[in-house]
Amino acid sequence: MSADSTSQSRIASIQRDTAETKISLKLNLDGTGQSEIETGVPFFDHMLTLLSKHSRIDLEVKTDGDIEVDFHHTVEDTGIVLGQAVKEALGEKRGIFRYGSVYLPMDETLARVVVDCGGRPFLDFRAPEGIENIGGNFPFSLVEEFMRAFAFNSMINLHIEILYGRDGHHMAEAAFKGLARSVDTAIQIDS
């Protein structure tokens, strides 16, 4: 189902099955931030819930992945599908603001996130080196993997910089909330 940004509803639904993951995702760009997230990775569920809430995108995600191996395929493939759904729901993108940016504080962390929904995918992700796993088992590097998969599949130019921070959870949360707020601004229809 394709959507034109000038139409009343900007909704998409994507199914993706691979050897590593099975994903069902639905979204409404003009929602209120309601979500039902189930990926099998509690920290990632938390990040996607925040992404939905702060972007005001209604989001349903069900991912069954090979989390007994590690979380990589689950996180990356969910980013791929979310990006595809955003691209589909935006349609021709007529009338959107296109750009969005935010400085997002999260306790001791400050992140800058900037997006351009103009159709040229790119990711520049900058964060401090040596960030420990979040909760003991979620590698911070998966935040970048998710953002790359999302940016290239949504055809969004995305710049994320963690300007400073000490806590990996806070840095990840600032990145996801910053993405949410920037995308929310960029996809709004300019009346």
Summary of the structure (lengths in Angstrom):
residues: 191
radius of gyration: 15.4
end to end distance: 24.5
largest distance: 48.1
contacts: 690
relative contact order: 0.21
helix: 35%
strand: 31%
